[in-house]
Amino acid sequence: MNFCDETTVVFKAGSGGGGAISFRREKFISRGGPDGGNGGGGGAIILRTNPNINTLVEFNTRKQFKAESGESGAKRNRQGKNGEDLILEVPLGTMVINEDGTELLADLKYRNQEYVVAKGGIGGKGNANFVSSVRQAPAFAELGEPGKEVTVNLELKLVADVGIIGLPSAGKSTLIAHISAVKPKIAAYHFTTLTPNLGVVDMKQWHGDPNSSFTVVDIPGLIEGAAEGKGLGHEFLRHVGRAKFLIHLIDGSLDDLREKLDTINKELTSYSKDLAKKDQIVVINKTDILIPEIYPEIEAQFKEFIHKDKKKNRLFLISAVTGEGLKELMFAIWERVRHQRTKEQDALELEGKFGDPDCPEFKESDQLPNQFSEQFKKSLTPDKETENYKVFRPNFSDNRNFTIKLIDKEEVKEEKQEKGHRLTHKQRLKKQELKEEMQYGELSEEEYEETIYELKHGFKKGERVNTYTRNIFEVDGRRINQLVIMTDTNNEEAVDRIHDIIKKHDIAKALIKNGARPGDVIIIAEKRFYFRSN
């Protein structure tokens, strides 16, 4: 399988189904009431971690994903079917970042962790929901809410307890192949590893606790200048960023072993100071081709890694090929992993994250490391009634807050309609007088025509076009936006409902306070309305 750790994807949730406009029609019931049902909700798009996946290649080959939309409501108060949620599996360590790369939306680093990347639209209400004492036969329904569409960047940081780093051909792939079930490509030349390898070390294999295990990741060999983009390893350094500590593997057959260590550490510092601060265990590999007489010389170069208590040593000499020294190394690594997990548990408890039921990272007990107490896991287990939920879809948001902003003014030319009508008896007498004045030369023909026009239409010809300026206000609020989006603005009754809501939510009062007058334009959710003061 190809490896991919960065990609950009478009997710489109399903839209809600529209509500139905229907009236009860049955024999012997002459005036049945409205019985239009509600539309179904649209499916959400959910990212769920799967520890058996270690690449984002599926999201790189297919760039767009769309969930199922809800069906429309029907007569007899029948609700439309909800759209199915689209659940997409991603590797542990997947980070969801907004399109411009400025915000981390989710860090998916626990087993079976879920993140709703695009929420489905809610279904529109049918006309049966809008019956009231003043509106007994509503002939309108809501449209379904459009599903959310987002473009995000997915980045992968493989989640491993231990990261293995080193120069090319140090034996990283051989080591991970010996201690886990991973079978990476191994050859006698540089850069045989082109992608990170993630493996699980079972301590049972080393006659340890059969229920204990940890994960290791090795990356392509680093070279001097890797932090500036040289070689291959710089592309994958992010994958050791989550490791609790590092195994620094060095080819013992080379000269100046300490210089090799310092070279790689310099690159780590250039790439990330946090990465450079991680604790390291130095492992000298290829003892199968070394003579024991040079071991003291090697130890002298790494004396700060040797402790009086041998159990606390951070220098090991091994052969990844023959297995020499590996058991001692595995137990040393496991003790450090166990100690680090305990520290993380204590830190999380102090932060109170375990007590937060809304924390998405701890929705399921099996996301917790093995060393967590059974009593503590039990306290986090969801109730049976709620454990099978997928997505919480609220109805209209309870957030009624809104903002009003004067965004523009526009000049309006209003042309009065030329509606002629029959003259009254008094107007006909007036017309006769004007005609006589024109015959005697007291009134010009042009003046006569203008006066007759005014008698007929109620305004002079020059007053036919009235020019005035009106304000354009933008109203923005989570609830009012949602209501407007779901309104069919071609239906007059539905538009009347929006004006009722504007009054009910005190938006009208706020508009008047900001200088709005009847006829001013109100923009809500990119739809245009004309302000009504009463």
N, C-alpha and C positions, 0 to 999 in steps of 0.2 A: 504494500500500500504506500502511496506517495505521502510525504510528510508536509504539513502546512501549519504554521503557527500564527499567521496574520491574514485577515481577510475582511472585506467590507460587504455587508449583507443588508438587503431591504426586507423588512417584515411588515406584512399587511394583515391586520386582524380582520375577522369577518364583521360585516355590518349587521345591525339589527334589522329584523323584518318590520315592515310597515304595519300600523294598526288598520283594521278594516272599518269601512263605513257601510253599515248594514242596518236594516229595520226589519223587525219581526213581521213576517207575512204568513198567516195561517188562516185556514177556513174558520169563519165565524169571529175572527178578530180583525175588525176593520182598521183599527189604528194601533198597530203594535209598536212598541217602543224600540229604541236603538239596541242592537245586539251585536255590534262589531267587536270581534275579539282582538287581543293584543298580539303584536308580532313577537317572534322568538328572538332571543339574544344571539349576537354573533360570537363565533368561537374566538378564543384568545390564542396567542402564540406563546408557548411556555418553553423555556430552556431548562433541561434537567440534566444534571451531571451523571455520567456513567463511568465508573473506574476502569472499565474494559476498553475505553476509547482513548487514544493518545494523539489524535490529529484533528485538525479542522478542515481536512481536505473535502469533506462532503459540502461544506459551506463555500468552498472556493470554486467548486465545479458548478454549483447551482447558486446563483446570487440572489434569487428572490423566492420568498415563501409566503403563501397566502392561506389563511384559515377559512373555514366554511362560514358562510353568512346564515343568519336566521331566516326562517320562512315567515311570510306575511300571515297576519291573523285572518280569521274567516268569520262568516256569519254564525249565529247561535253561540256567540261568546267563545268560540274555539280559538285557542292560542296557537300561534305558529310554532313549529319545532325549533329548538335551539340549535345553533350551529355547533359542530364538534370542535373541541379545542385541538389545536395542532401542537403536539409535544415533540420537541426536537432534542435529541441527546447530544451533549457536548462533553469533552474531556474535563476531568478535574483540573482546576487551575485556569479555566476560561474567564477572561475579563471582558465585560461588556462596556464599551466606551462610546460616548456620543459621537456624532458624525464628524465634528470638527476637532475631536481629540482633546477637549478641555475638561471633560467630566467623566469620572468613573461611575457608571450606573450600577454595576453589580460585579462582585468578585466571587465566582463560583468555585469554591475550594473544598467543599464538603460532599460526602456521598449523598446521592439522591436529593441534593439541594435544587430547589426550583426558583425560577425568576420569570415573572410575567413580563416579557419584553414588549408585547403589544396587546393592549386590552381590547376585547371585543366590544362592539357597540350594543347598547341596550335596545330592546324592541320597542317600537312605538305603541302607544295606547290606542285602542279602538274607540269608536265614538260612544260606546256604552259607558265609558269612564267619565264622560263630560256632562252627564245629565245633572241638572240643577233646577232650582225653582224658577230661575229666569231663563234657563236654556233647556227646555224639555225635550227637544228633538234635534240635538246637535248633528249637523251634516258635515262633520270634519273629523279627522283622526290624525294622529302623529305619524310622521315619517320615522323610519328606523334610524338610529344614530350611526353615522359612519364608523367603521372600525378604525382604530388608530394605525397609522402607517409611520414607521420609523426606519431610519437608516443608521446603522451602528457599525462600529469597528469591533471585531472579535480578535482578541489577542490571547495567546496561550502561554501560560507559565506552568510547565509540568510540576505537579505537586509531588515532591519526594522528600523523605527525611534526610537523605544524604546526597550531596552532589560530588561527583568525581571530576576533578580538573587535572590538567597537565599538558605537557608538550605533545606534539604528534608522536605516535609510536611508543608512548610510554607504557602501553599495555592496558589502557582503560577498558577497551572492549573485551580483552581476554579475561580481565578481572570480573567484569559484570557477567560474562558468560559462565564463569566458574562458580559464582556465588548465587546465581539466580537461574531462572528458566529461559532467560532471553538469549537468543542466538544471533548476535550481530555479525556483520561481515568482518572477518579478520584476515589480514594479509601483511606481508613483509614490506610494506611501503606506507608513506605518509598519507593521511586524510582518507583512510578506508572508511572511517565513520563520517557520513555526510548528514546524518540526522541524529537527534538525541535518542538514547536508548533508556527506557524506563523498565526497571526490574524489581521484583519482590524477593527479599531474602527471608527465607523461613528458618528460624532458629532451631527448629526440629532437626534440620539437616546437619546442624553442628552440635547435636545432643543437648540442646538447650530447651527452654520452655516450649512445648508444642503449640501453645496458643500465642506465641510472640513472633512478630515479624516486623520488618521495616522496608521501606522502598528506597532505591538508589537510582540516580540518573547520571549518565555520563554524556558529555558533549564533545563535538569535534575538537581535535587538538588545537590549543592556543599557540600563537607565535608572537614574537615581539612586534608590537604595532597593531595587535588585534583590536584594541579599543578604538583605533582610528579606521578600522575597516579592513585590515589586512588579514588574509587567511579566511577560514570558515567559521572558527569558533565564536567570533564576535556576534554572529547572527543568532546564536543560541545561548548567550550568556544569561539571558533572562530566565532560562529554565533552572538555573541553580540558585536564583534569587530567593526562592521559597525554602530552600534546604535549611535544615536546622544547623548543620555545620558541613564542612567540606573535607573530602579526602584529596590530598594533594599527592598525586602519583608521579614518581620520578624514576626514570630509567637508570638503574644503578650501574649500568655498563658505560655510561658517559663520564666525561671529565667534568670537573667543577660543578658538582651536584648542587652546592649552595647557590651558585649563580643561576642555575635553572629555576630554583624556587623563587629567588628574588625577581627574576624576569617576569614570571607569571603573576606574582603578587603586585608588581608594578602595573601590569595591564588591568588587574582587578580594580586597583585604586583609581586608575584613569576612567574605567567604565562606570564604577559605582563605589562610593566610599562605604556604603552600607554593606555591600558584598565583600569588600576587602576586610571589614571588621569581623566577619564570621570566623568562628573558631575553626582551626584546621588540624587535621591529623596528617602528618607527613608519612608517606609510605614509600619506601625504597623497593622497587620491583626488580625482578630478574636475578634473584639470589642463586638460581640454578646455574648461572654462568659466572658467579662471583666466587672468590675464595674467602673463607672466613677470616683470614688474616687482615683483610682490609676493613673489616667491620668497625674496629675502634677508630680508624681514620674517618669513616663516614659519620659515626656518632659524634665525633669532635666537631664536625661542621654544623651539626644540628643540636648542640648541647642544650639550648633553651627548650627543646621539645622533650627532654629526658627528665623525669622526676625521680626523686629518691624512692617514692612508693611506685613500684613497677606497674601497679594497676592504674596509675594516673599518667603513664607515659603517653606521649603523642608522636612517638617515632617507632615505626615498625618496619622490619625487613621481611619481605615475602617473595614468593614466586607464584605469580598468577597462573603459571602453566602447571607446575607440580602440586600446588596447594600448600607448600611450605609456609608456615606462619599465618595462614588464613583463619584458622579457628580462633587463635588468640585475638586477631584483628576484629573478627566478627563480634566476639563478646565485648570487646572494648567499644565498638560502635554501638551495640545494642544498649549498653549501660548509659552512654551519652544520650541516645535517642529517648530512652525511658525517662531519664532525668529532665530532659528538655520538655517532654510532653507534660510531665508533672508541673513544671514551672508555668507552662502555657495554661494549664487547667486552673491553677491558682490565680493567674492574672485575669482570666475571663470571669471567674467567680467574683473577684474584687470589682470588676467593671460592671457587674450586675447583668451581663448579657443573658445568662441562663434564666434569669427571672423575667425576661421580657418576652411575652407571648407573641409580640409582633416581629421579633427578630427573625428574618427569613432564613438565617444561616443555621437555625437550630429548631426547625419544624419537626424533625424526625430523630428519634433516639439513636438510630444507627449511624448518624453523622458523627457521633462522638467517639473519640479515641477509646481503645480497649481498657485503659487504666481508670476510666471514670467509674465511680461507685455505682453499683446496681440501684441503690436507693435514689441516687441523683438522676440516673437515666429514667427511672420510673416516674419521677416528678415531671419530666419533660415529655412523657408519652402523651399524645393527643387523646382526648376522649373518643370512645368508639363511635359516637354520633358524628364526629367531625373529621375523623382521620382519613376518610375517603374523599374529602373535598378536593376540587381542582382549582377553581378560581372563585374569589368572592366578587360578585358583580353587584355593586350597589345600584339602586335606582337613582333618581335625580340627586345630585349632590346637595347636602344640607348647607353648603357654604353659599350664603346669599350675599356675601360681600361683593361690591362692585365699585368701579371707578368711572368717572365721567371726565371727558377731556374735550375741549373745543379744538377741533383739528383744522377747520377751514371755514371760509365764508364763500358763498356763491351768489352771483347776480342772476336774478330771475326776471324773465320777460313774460308777463302774463297777458295773453290776448283775450279780450272780452268777446264773447260770441255775439254775432249780429243776428239777433232773434227778432224779426219783424212781427208785428201784431196788428190787429184791426184797431183803428183809432176810435176812441170814445166819441160820444156826441159832442162834448166840449172841445176835444181835439180837432174834430172835423170843422167846427165853427172857427177855431183858431187858424186852421189851414186856409179856410176861405178868406179870412182877413189878410193873411200873408200873401195870398194870391193876388188880391186886389191891390195891395201895397206894391207888389212887383209890377202890376200893369200900369200903375200911375208913376212908376219910376222911383218910388220911395225905398224900394228894396231890390238889390241886384239878384239875378238868377242864382248865383253861387250862394249868396246868403240865404236865399229861400230854400235851396236844396239841403244846406247844413242844418237849418232850423227844423225842417221836416224830418231829417234823419234822427235828430235828437228827440223829437216827439215820438218817433217810432221805436227807438232802441233805448232811450233813457240816458244816453251819454253821447258826447260829441265825437265826431270821427277821429279827432286828434287824441282823444282819451281812450281809444280802443286798446292800445298796448300800455300796460302798467308795469313799470320797472321798479324792483325793490331787491334788497339784499337779505338773505336768510343764513342762519348759522348752521354748521354741520358739527354735530356732537358724536363722539364715539363712546359707547357704553360697553364696558368690558367686565364680565363677572362669570365665574365658573357655571353657576346655575342658569343664569339668564342666557348665556351663550348656548348651553346644551338645549334649552327649550326652543330657542330660535332655530338652531340647526335642524331640529326635528319638526319644524313647522312648515307646512305647505303654504307658501306666501301667495299662491294663486287662488287660495280659498279665502274668501272674505271673512267667513266666520272664524277661521283659524287665526287670521290677522287680528280680528277683534279680541280674541283670547290673549294674544301677546300684549295688546294695549291694556287689557284688564290686569295682566301680571305686572306690567310696568307701574301701574298705580298701586297694586297690592304690595309690591316690594319697595315702595317709597322711592322708586326711580324717578317718577314724575315730579315729586317734590324737589328732589335733588337737581333735576334739570331746570326747573323754574328758578331755583336758587342760583344756578349758574347762568341765568339770563335767557333761557329757552323761551320761545314764543310759539303759539300754534302755527303749524306749517313748517317749522324748522326740521331739518333732516337729522335722523338718529341712525347711526350705523351700529348694528349689533351682529357679531359673527359674520361680518362682510355682507349682511343683508340690510336693505334700506327701508326705513319707515319714516312716516311724517308725524311729528309730535302732535298729540291731542291733549289739551289742557284739562278737558272735562270728560 
